[in-house]
Amino acid sequence: MTIENVEDNKVTPIRATTAAPVAARGPLDLVAAQWPVLALVACAVMLGAAHAFETFGKLAPCLMCLKQREVYWVTGTVALIGVVLTRTPWADRVRKPLILLLGLGFLYGTYLAVYHAGAEWKWWPGPAACAGGGAAKADDLVAMLKGVKIAAPSCDKAVWIFLGLSMAGWNAVISFGLAIASFFAALRKTAA
């Protein structure tokens, strides 16, 4: 396509350039492009579910459960940093390392959850600190203030099972899925 440019009574042709057609963005491209936001939401949902089981289901967390929550707190913080940094001039430089870091965080969460689920199924012993007794209740607060030691719930007993998996087992499945999605998003090319 040519357009004529009239300047100083001269007619010179100008070639118009057309940008290459933008490839259609599919759902996987959108997930990859928005992964820090989606990872942050996933962390918030997992933490919300854990706290709901504790608050409304009256299922006190064992020490391994609390460690698994810590992973979501840390990984969620990395995701939040990623969300903020995607709105800066450094977005292209930090995107891949931050998303890979998210993947490593979710992979570590998978390891902890598999370890916890294996201890529940008696495949291997849990940590010595997890050999607690019954669940601690809010009523035990007075006893705690008087100096009585309250035993944390035992890590080797599944208190909730759905479709054959305990909470730790489901956490392992979900964490592994989030790790795979993170690595996929890090390696996927995003459209500028």
C-alpha positions as CSV (number, residue, x, y, z in Angstrom):
1,M,0.0,0.0,0.0
2,T,1.4,3.4,-0.9
3,I,0.3,6.8,0.1
4,E,1.4,10.0,-1.7
5,N,3.1,12.7,0.3
6,V,2.7,16.2,-1.0
7,E,5.5,18.4,0.2
8,D,7.0,21.4,-1.6
9,N,5.0,20.5,-4.7
10,K,6.7,17.2,-5.0
11,V,4.9,13.9,-4.9
12,T,6.8,11.1,-3.2
13,P,5.3,7.7,-2.4
14,I,5.4,6.6,1.2
15,R,5.1,3.0,2.0
16,A,2.7,2.3,4.9
17,T,3.9,-0.4,7.2
18,T,1.5,-2.8,8.8
19,A,2.2,-4.6,12.0
20,A,2.3,-8.3,12.0
21,P,-1.0,-9.7,12.9
22,V,-1.4,-10.4,16.6
23,A,-1.9,-14.0,17.3
24,A,-5.1,-14.9,18.9
25,R,-4.6,-15.2,22.7
26,G,-6.0,-18.3,24.1
27,P,-6.9,-19.1,27.7
28,L,-3.5,-20.6,28.4
29,D,-1.8,-17.4,27.2
30,L,-4.1,-15.4,29.5
31,V,-3.3,-17.6,32.5
32,A,0.4,-17.3,31.8
33,A,0.2,-13.5,31.5
34,Q,-1.8,-13.2,34.7
35,W,-0.1,-15.9,36.7
36,P,1.1,-13.7,39.6
37,V,-2.5,-12.5,40.3
38,L,-3.8,-16.1,39.9
39,A,-1.2,-17.5,42.2
40,L,-2.0,-14.8,44.8
41,V,-5.7,-15.7,44.6
42,A,-4.8,-19.4,44.9
43,C,-2.8,-18.8,48.1
44,A,-5.5,-16.7,49.6
45,V,-8.1,-19.4,48.8
46,M,-6.0,-22.2,50.3
47,L,-5.3,-20.2,53.5
48,G,-8.9,-19.2,53.7
49,A,-10.0,-22.9,53.4
50,A,-7.5,-23.9,56.1
51,H,-8.7,-21.3,58.5
52,A,-12.3,-22.2,57.7
53,F,-11.7,-25.8,58.6
54,E,-10.1,-24.6,61.8
55,T,-12.7,-22.1,62.7
56,F,-15.9,-23.6,61.5
57,G,-15.0,-27.3,61.4
58,K,-13.2,-27.1,64.8
59,L,-10.2,-29.0,63.3
60,A,-7.1,-27.8,65.1
61,P,-4.0,-27.8,62.9
62,C,-1.0,-29.9,63.8
63,L,2.5,-28.6,63.5
64,M,2.8,-29.9,59.9
65,C,-0.4,-28.2,58.9
66,L,0.9,-24.9,60.2
67,K,4.2,-25.4,58.3
68,Q,2.1,-26.0,55.1
69,R,0.3,-22.8,55.8
70,E,3.6,-20.9,56.1
71,V,4.4,-22.0,52.6
72,Y,1.2,-20.3,51.3
73,W,2.0,-17.2,53.3
74,V,5.5,-16.9,51.8
75,T,4.4,-17.9,48.3
76,G,1.5,-15.5,48.5
77,T,3.9,-12.7,49.4
78,V,6.1,-13.5,46.4
79,A,3.0,-13.5,44.2
80,L,2.0,-10.1,45.6
81,I,5.5,-8.7,44.9
82,G,5.1,-10.2,41.4
83,V,1.8,-8.4,40.9
84,V,3.3,-5.1,42.0
85,L,6.4,-5.5,39.9
86,T,4.4,-6.3,36.8
87,R,3.3,-2.7,36.9
88,T,6.9,-1.3,36.8
89,P,9.4,-0.8,34.0
90,W,11.2,-4.0,35.3
91,A,8.2,-6.2,34.6
92,D,9.9,-8.0,31.7
93,R,13.1,-8.7,33.6
94,V,11.5,-9.9,36.9
95,R,8.6,-11.9,35.5
96,K,10.3,-15.2,34.7
97,P,12.4,-15.3,37.9
98,L,9.5,-14.4,40.1
99,I,7.2,-17.0,38.5
100,L,9.9,-19.7,38.8
101,L,10.2,-18.7,42.5
102,L,6.5,-19.2,42.8
103,G,6.8,-22.7,41.2
104,L,9.6,-23.6,43.7
105,G,7.5,-22.4,46.6
106,F,4.5,-24.5,45.5
107,L,6.9,-27.5,44.8
108,Y,8.2,-27.1,48.4
109,G,4.6,-27.1,49.6
110,T,4.0,-30.3,47.7
111,Y,7.0,-31.9,49.4
112,L,5.7,-30.9,52.9
113,A,2.1,-32.1,52.1
114,V,3.4,-35.4,50.7
115,Y,5.5,-35.9,53.8
116,H,2.6,-35.1,56.1
117,A,0.2,-37.4,54.2
118,G,2.8,-40.2,54.3
119,A,3.1,-39.8,58.0
120,E,-0.7,-40.0,58.3
121,W,-0.8,-43.2,56.2
122,K,2.1,-44.6,58.4
123,W,4.4,-44.9,55.4
124,W,7.2,-43.1,57.3
125,P,7.4,-41.5,60.8
126,G,6.4,-37.9,61.1
127,P,8.6,-35.4,62.9
128,A,9.2,-36.0,66.6
129,A,7.6,-32.7,67.5
130,C,4.3,-33.9,65.9
131,A,3.7,-36.8,68.4
132,G,1.1,-34.7,70.1
133,G,-2.2,-35.8,71.7
134,G,-5.7,-34.5,71.3
135,A,-6.8,-31.2,69.7
136,A,-6.3,-28.0,71.7
137,K,-9.5,-26.1,72.3
138,A,-10.3,-22.5,73.2
139,D,-11.4,-23.7,76.6
140,D,-7.7,-24.7,77.2
141,L,-6.7,-21.0,77.2
142,V,-7.3,-20.8,81.0
143,A,-5.2,-23.9,81.6
144,M,-2.4,-22.5,79.3
145,L,-2.4,-19.2,81.3
146,K,-2.0,-21.3,84.5
147,G,1.1,-23.0,83.0
148,V,-0.4,-26.3,81.9
149,K,1.1,-27.6,78.7
150,I,-1.5,-28.3,76.0
151,A,-0.5,-31.0,73.5
152,A,-0.9,-30.1,69.8
153,P,-2.8,-32.5,67.6
154,S,-0.8,-35.4,66.3
155,C,0.5,-35.2,62.7
156,D,0.1,-38.9,62.1
157,K,-3.7,-38.9,62.3
158,A,-5.9,-37.7,59.5
159,V,-8.9,-35.8,61.0
160,W,-10.7,-35.2,57.7
161,I,-10.8,-37.5,54.6
162,F,-12.5,-36.8,51.3
163,L,-12.4,-39.2,48.4
164,G,-9.7,-41.2,50.1
165,L,-7.3,-38.2,50.6
166,S,-6.7,-36.3,53.8
167,M,-6.3,-32.5,53.9
168,A,-2.6,-33.0,53.5
169,G,-3.2,-35.3,50.5
170,W,-5.4,-32.7,48.9
171,N,-2.9,-30.0,49.6
172,A,-0.2,-32.1,47.9
173,V,-2.4,-32.5,44.8
174,I,-3.3,-28.8,44.7
175,S,0.3,-27.6,45.5
176,F,1.7,-29.8,42.7
177,G,-0.9,-28.4,40.2
178,L,0.1,-24.9,41.2
179,A,3.8,-25.7,40.8
180,I,3.2,-27.1,37.3
181,A,1.1,-24.1,36.4
182,S,3.8,-21.8,37.7
183,F,6.5,-23.5,35.6
184,F,4.3,-23.5,32.6
185,A,3.6,-19.7,33.0
186,A,7.3,-19.0,33.5
187,L,8.2,-20.8,30.3
188,R,5.3,-19.5,28.2
189,K,6.0,-16.5,26.0
190,T,3.7,-13.6,26.7
191,A,2.5,-11.2,24.1
192,A,3.8,-7.7,24.5
